[in-house]
Amino acid sequence: MTMVIEERGVIAPTAARTTASPTTATRAVGVMPNEVLSFRLGREEYGIDILRVQEIRSYEAPTRIANAPHFIKGVVNLRGVIVPIVDLRLKLACETAEYTDFTVVIVLNVRGRVIGAVVDSVSDVLALGADSIKPAPQMNASVDAGYIMGMGCVKSGDVERMLILTDIEALMSSAEMGLMDAAMH
């Protein structure tokens, strides 16, 4: 897969870019992103706001931190910045979390903090219009759907894909992650 650096400094795959009208849909808490980076966790495809993405890197084993939660794999030194690495597959209880040649780390900037998120693979950058975003499904109290902003429906030819649009800032800054100071909320 060929990677290119776009104007925001984001490395993204050149294959299979899809665009729709760049209008926004609003949500109770904030504004739905115009462009999302799509990636895979297991069999599901997710999307996060492209403006939170700093870069995409191949996976390298991080330095383990003692007593860290199982989904925090450790830390890496990224050009002098110590970056915690969170395996989203483990955090979101995917069936498997294998490390392959496609496994990548999405380096995010969340509330001024740099965090790495391990995913199975990155697909493409998509522009989503309000007409292609559906509301998040209603779940009972035992299912934490607080990080789901909505469902993106993307059509490429005769094939329609659904993306789980994730509020990556809310997920990464949640108290159970332990990555943000209480004062930063």
C-alpha positions in Angstrom: 0.0 0.0 0.0 1.4 3.4 -1.0 1.2 6.2 1.7 1.2 9.9 1.0 1.5 12.9 3.2 -1.4 15.2 2.9 -1.5 18.9 3.7 -2.2 18.3 7.4 0.9 16.2 7.8 -1.3 13.0 8.0 0.0 9.9 6.2 -2.9 8.2 4.5 -3.4 5.4 2.0 -3.7 6.6 -1.6 -6.2 3.8 -2.5 -10.0 4.0 -2.3 -10.8 7.5 -1.3 -14.5 8.3 -1.3 -16.0 11.8 -1.0 -19.5 13.0 -0.2 -20.8 16.5 0.4 -18.7 18.2 3.2 -21.6 19.4 5.3 -21.8 18.6 9.0 -24.4 17.0 11.2 -24.6 18.0 14.9 -24.8 15.8 17.9 -25.9 16.6 21.4 -22.3 17.1 22.6 -20.6 18.6 19.6 -20.2 18.7 15.9 -19.8 15.6 13.7 -16.5 15.6 11.8 -16.4 16.5 8.1 -13.6 14.1 7.3 -12.8 10.8 9.1 -10.0 8.4 9.0 -11.4 4.9 8.7 -9.7 1.9 10.3 -10.4 -1.7 11.2 -10.7 -3.3 14.6 -11.5 -6.9 14.1 -14.3 -7.2 11.6 -15.7 -3.8 12.2 -14.8 -0.5 10.6 -14.5 2.7 12.6 -14.1 6.3 11.8 -12.4 9.1 13.8 -12.1 12.9 13.2 -9.1 13.4 10.9 -8.2 16.6 12.7 -7.2 14.5 15.8 -4.8 12.4 13.7 -1.1 13.5 13.8 0.4 10.6 11.8 0.2 6.9 11.1 3.1 4.6 12.0 3.9 1.0 11.7 3.6 -0.9 14.9 6.7 -1.4 17.0 6.6 -3.1 20.4 6.5 -0.4 23.1 8.3 -0.3 26.4 6.0 -1.9 28.9 4.9 0.0 32.0 4.4 -2.0 35.2 0.8 -2.2 36.6 -0.7 -0.5 33.5 -4.2 -1.7 32.4 -4.0 -4.6 29.9 -5.0 -2.3 27.0 -2.1 0.2 27.6 0.7 -1.6 25.9 3.4 0.7 27.1 5.2 3.8 25.7 7.4 4.7 22.7 9.8 7.6 22.1 8.4 9.6 19.2 11.0 12.2 18.2 11.7 13.0 21.9 8.1 12.8 23.1 7.1 9.8 25.3 3.8 8.5 23.9 1.5 6.1 25.6 0.3 3.3 23.3 -3.3 2.1 23.7 -4.4 -1.1 21.9 -8.0 -0.1 20.9 -8.7 -3.8 20.1 -8.1 -4.7 23.7 -9.9 -1.6 25.1 -13.0 -2.3 23.0 -13.0 -6.0 23.7 -12.4 -7.3 20.1 -12.2 -11.1 19.8 -8.5 -11.0 18.7 -5.6 -8.7 18.8 -2.9 -10.1 16.5 0.1 -8.1 15.5 0.6 -8.4 11.7 2.3 -6.4 8.9 -1.0 -4.4 8.6 -1.1 -3.4 12.3 -0.5 0.3 12.7 -0.4 3.0 15.4 -2.5 6.1 14.8 -0.8 8.9 16.6 -3.5 11.2 18.0 -3.4 14.7 19.5 -6.1 14.7 22.2 -6.5 17.8 24.3 -2.9 18.7 23.7 -1.6 15.2 24.6 0.0 12.8 22.1 -1.4 9.3 22.3 -0.9 6.2 20.1 -3.8 4.0 19.2 -3.1 0.4 17.9 -5.6 -0.7 15.2 -5.7 -3.7 12.8 -5.4 -1.5 9.7 -6.1 1.9 8.3 -8.4 2.2 5.2 -8.8 5.7 3.9 -9.9 9.3 4.5 -13.6 9.9 3.9 -15.6 13.1 3.6 -19.0 12.5 5.2 -22.0 14.6 4.5 -24.9 15.0 6.9 -27.0 12.8 4.7 -24.5 9.9 5.2 -24.5 10.0 9.0 -27.1 8.2 11.0 -27.7 8.6 14.8 -26.0 6.2 17.2 -28.2 3.3 18.1 -30.0 3.4 21.5 -28.5 0.8 23.8 -29.4 -0.3 27.3 -27.4 0.8 30.3 -25.2 -2.3 30.3 -23.6 -1.3 27.0 -21.4 1.8 27.0 -22.2 3.5 23.7 -21.0 6.9 25.0 -18.1 7.0 22.6 -20.3 6.3 19.5 -21.1 9.6 17.7 -23.1 8.0 15.0 -23.0 5.6 12.1 -21.5 6.6 8.8 -22.9 5.0 5.6 -20.5 5.1 2.7 -21.4 3.9 -0.7 -18.8 2.8 -3.2 -20.5 1.6 -6.4 -22.9 -1.1 -5.4 -21.3 -1.7 -2.0 -22.3 0.1 1.1 -20.1 0.2 4.2 -21.0 1.2 7.7 -18.5 3.0 9.9 -18.8 3.3 13.7 -18.0 7.0 14.2 -16.1 7.2 17.4 -15.6 10.2 19.7 -11.9 9.5 20.1 -11.3 12.5 22.4 -14.0 11.3 24.8 -12.7 7.7 24.7 -9.0 8.6 25.3 -9.8 11.2 28.0 -12.1 8.9 30.0 -11.2 8.3 33.6 -10.7 4.6 33.2 -8.0 5.2 30.5 -6.0 7.2 33.1 -4.2 9.2 30.3 -5.5 12.7 31.1 -5.3 14.7 34.3 -8.6 15.5 36.0 -7.8 19.2 35.6 -7.8 18.8 31.8 -11.5 17.7 31.5 
